[in-house]
């Protein structure tokens, strides 16, 4: 499941070009802490599938490979957002049915629920 979330996050964030280390920081700040050993294979796979394209920037003190979402990647991103929304609605329905959510959408404390 995390791999699918990471794929959607990467495709979304890379609508603007960015390099791997910066992407790790943005993901971490957003609450999706990811290791280099997880992110870089995802970037390579998405590039191989034609969902990302990359370009080396050698103008700075250290070369950086910048990635950006392709048109195909944007189409996949849109489809993944729709799929995510459907799964989210279904899970909310399940959690509401079993009393697993409070009014603010947070998980209910099992100790505070009556049997």
BALOBA-1460 file (C-alpha; in Angstrom, 3 decimals):
// residues 115
<rec num="1" residu="x" x="0.000" y="0.000" z="0.000"/>
<rec num="2" residu="x" x="2.820" y="2.412" z="0.849"/>
<rec num="3" residu="x" x="4.342" y="1.847" z="-2.594"/>
<rec num="4" residu="x" x="1.097" y="2.970" z="-4.246"/>
<rec num="5" residu="x" x="0.917" y="6.013" z="-1.988"/>
<rec num="6" residu="x" x="4.537" y="6.844" z="-2.785"/>
<rec num="7" residu="x" x="3.925" y="6.473" z="-6.524"/>
<rec num="8" residu="x" x="0.973" y="8.880" z="-6.368"/>
<rec num="9" residu="x" x="2.908" y="11.353" z="-4.220"/>
<rec num="10" residu="x" x="5.920" y="11.265" z="-6.563"/>
<rec num="11" residu="x" x="3.832" y="11.720" z="-9.707"/>
<rec num="12" residu="x" x="2.043" y="14.639" z="-8.048"/>
<rec num="13" residu="x" x="5.131" y="16.360" z="-6.665"/>
<rec num="14" residu="x" x="7.101" y="15.999" z="-9.872"/>
<rec num="15" residu="x" x="4.741" y="18.108" z="-11.945"/>
<rec num="16" residu="x" x="7.515" y="20.609" z="-11.182"/>
<rec num="17" residu="x" x="11.062" y="19.291" z="-11.754"/>
<rec num="18" residu="x" x="12.926" y="18.164" z="-8.655"/>
<rec num="19" residu="x" x="15.824" y="15.909" z="-7.710"/>
<rec num="20" residu="x" x="15.772" y="12.884" z="-5.448"/>
<rec num="21" residu="x" x="17.226" y="14.331" z="-2.242"/>
<rec num="22" residu="x" x="14.891" y="17.327" z="-2.366"/>
<rec num="23" residu="x" x="11.978" y="14.972" z="-2.975"/>
<rec num="24" residu="x" x="12.945" y="12.953" z="0.122"/>
<rec num="25" residu="x" x="12.819" y="16.137" z="2.201"/>
<rec num="26" residu="x" x="9.456" y="17.239" z="0.794"/>
<rec num="27" residu="x" x="7.952" y="13.796" z="1.378"/>
<rec num="28" residu="x" x="9.314" y="13.710" z="4.935"/>
<rec num="29" residu="x" x="7.949" y="17.168" z="5.726"/>
<rec num="30" residu="x" x="4.561" y="16.056" z="4.397"/>
<rec num="31" residu="x" x="4.579" y="13.054" z="6.755"/>
<rec num="32" residu="x" x="5.591" y="10.421" z="4.187"/>
<rec num="33" residu="x" x="9.079" y="9.703" z="5.481"/>
<rec num="34" residu="x" x="10.821" y="7.607" z="2.843"/>
<rec num="35" residu="x" x="14.266" y="6.065" z="2.651"/>
<rec num="36" residu="x" x="16.602" y="6.595" z="-0.309"/>
<rec num="37" residu="x" x="16.587" y="2.841" z="-0.906"/>
<rec num="38" residu="x" x="12.825" y="3.019" z="-1.429"/>
<rec num="39" residu="x" x="12.526" y="6.257" z="-3.398"/>
<rec num="40" residu="x" x="15.247" y="5.847" z="-6.006"/>
<rec num="41" residu="x" x="14.031" y="2.454" z="-7.306"/>
<rec num="42" residu="x" x="10.527" y="3.956" z="-7.610"/>
<rec num="43" residu="x" x="11.924" y="6.903" z="-9.589"/>
<rec num="44" residu="x" x="13.849" y="4.553" z="-11.917"/>
<rec num="45" residu="x" x="10.808" y="2.306" z="-12.411"/>
<rec num="46" residu="x" x="8.489" y="5.229" z="-13.162"/>
<rec num="47" residu="x" x="11.040" y="6.600" z="-15.627"/>
<rec num="48" residu="x" x="11.398" y="3.199" z="-17.310"/>
<rec num="49" residu="x" x="7.586" y="3.040" z="-17.617"/>
<rec num="50" residu="x" x="7.576" y="6.468" z="-19.297"/>
<rec num="51" residu="x" x="5.742" y="8.183" z="-16.429"/>
<rec num="52" residu="x" x="8.754" y="10.342" z="-15.528"/>
<rec num="53" residu="x" x="11.525" y="11.893" z="-17.563"/>
<rec num="54" residu="x" x="14.864" y="13.064" z="-16.235"/>
<rec num="55" residu="x" x="17.608" y="15.494" z="-17.083"/>
<rec num="56" residu="x" x="21.037" y="16.024" z="-15.544"/>
<rec num="57" residu="x" x="21.957" y="19.486" z="-14.331"/>
<rec num="58" residu="x" x="25.730" y="19.832" z="-14.139"/>
<rec num="59" residu="x" x="25.842" y="23.603" z="-13.682"/>
<rec num="60" residu="x" x="26.145" y="23.454" z="-9.885"/>
<rec num="61" residu="x" x="28.908" y="22.179" z="-7.645"/>
<rec num="62" residu="x" x="27.474" y="18.655" z="-7.828"/>
<rec num="63" residu="x" x="25.497" y="17.127" z="-10.690"/>
<rec num="64" residu="x" x="21.818" y="16.524" z="-9.970"/>
<rec num="65" residu="x" x="19.318" y="14.432" z="-11.865"/>
<rec num="66" residu="x" x="16.021" y="16.280" z="-12.104"/>
<rec num="67" residu="x" x="12.824" y="14.309" z="-12.658"/>
<rec num="68" residu="x" x="9.498" y="15.545" z="-13.962"/>
<rec num="69" residu="x" x="6.166" y="13.891" z="-14.705"/>
<rec num="70" residu="x" x="5.433" y="13.181" z="-18.371"/>
<rec num="71" residu="x" x="2.025" y="13.528" z="-20.042"/>
<rec num="72" residu="x" x="1.543" y="9.785" z="-19.503"/>
<rec num="73" residu="x" x="2.535" y="10.215" z="-15.867"/>
<rec num="74" residu="x" x="-0.038" y="12.976" z="-15.419"/>
<rec num="75" residu="x" x="-2.726" y="10.709" z="-16.905"/>
<rec num="76" residu="x" x="-1.751" y="7.923" z="-14.499"/>
<rec num="77" residu="x" x="-1.731" y="10.424" z="-11.625"/>
<rec num="78" residu="x" x="-5.316" y="11.476" z="-12.436"/>
<rec num="79" residu="x" x="-6.411" y="7.825" z="-12.526"/>
<rec num="80" residu="x" x="-4.646" y="7.080" z="-9.232"/>
<rec num="81" residu="x" x="-6.304" y="10.081" z="-7.567"/>
<rec num="82" residu="x" x="-9.729" y="8.785" z="-8.637"/>
<rec num="83" residu="x" x="-8.859" y="5.295" z="-7.389"/>
<rec num="84" residu="x" x="-7.549" y="6.701" z="-4.088"/>
<rec num="85" residu="x" x="-10.756" y="8.725" z="-3.600"/>
<rec num="86" residu="x" x="-12.889" y="5.613" z="-4.164"/>
<rec num="87" residu="x" x="-10.846" y="3.569" z="-1.677"/>
<rec num="88" residu="x" x="-10.958" y="6.434" z="0.835"/>
<rec num="89" residu="x" x="-14.770" y="6.682" z="0.574"/>
<rec num="90" residu="x" x="-15.133" y="2.924" z="1.015"/>
<rec num="91" residu="x" x="-12.851" y="2.855" z="4.049"/>
<rec num="92" residu="x" x="-14.650" y="5.817" z="5.643"/>
<rec num="93" residu="x" x="-17.946" y="3.943" z="5.149"/>
<rec num="94" residu="x" x="-16.517" y="0.845" z="6.814"/>
<rec num="95" residu="x" x="-15.048" y="2.801" z="9.726"/>
<rec num="96" residu="x" x="-18.281" y="4.743" z="10.229"/>
<rec num="97" residu="x" x="-20.254" y="1.501" z="10.218"/>
<rec num="98" residu="x" x="-18.159" y="-0.048" z="12.979"/>
<rec num="99" residu="x" x="-17.766" y="3.154" z="14.982"/>
<rec num="100" residu="x" x="-14.079" y="3.431" z="14.197"/>
<rec num="101" residu="x" x="-14.179" y="7.189" z="13.583"/>
<rec num="102" residu="x" x="-15.050" y="10.199" z="15.705"/>
<rec num="103" residu="x" x="-16.949" y="13.220" z="14.390"/>
<rec num="104" residu="x" x="-13.698" y="14.974" z="13.454"/>
<rec num="105" residu="x" x="-12.595" y="12.010" z="11.330"/>
<rec num="106" residu="x" x="-9.907" y="10.813" z="13.743"/>
<rec num="107" residu="x" x="-9.719" y="7.261" z="14.990"/>
<rec num="108" residu="x" x="-11.879" y="6.751" z="18.055"/>
<rec num="109" residu="x" x="-10.203" y="5.697" z="21.265"/>
<rec num="110" residu="x" x="-11.253" y="2.056" z="21.791"/>
<rec num="111" residu="x" x="-11.275" y="2.611" z="25.569"/>
<rec num="112" residu="x" x="-13.893" y="5.372" z="25.292"/>
<rec num="113" residu="x" x="-16.363" y="3.401" z="23.175"/>
<rec num="114" residu="x" x="-19.182" y="1.520" z="24.842"/>
<rec num="115" residu="x" x="-19.755" y="-2.122" z="23.968"/>
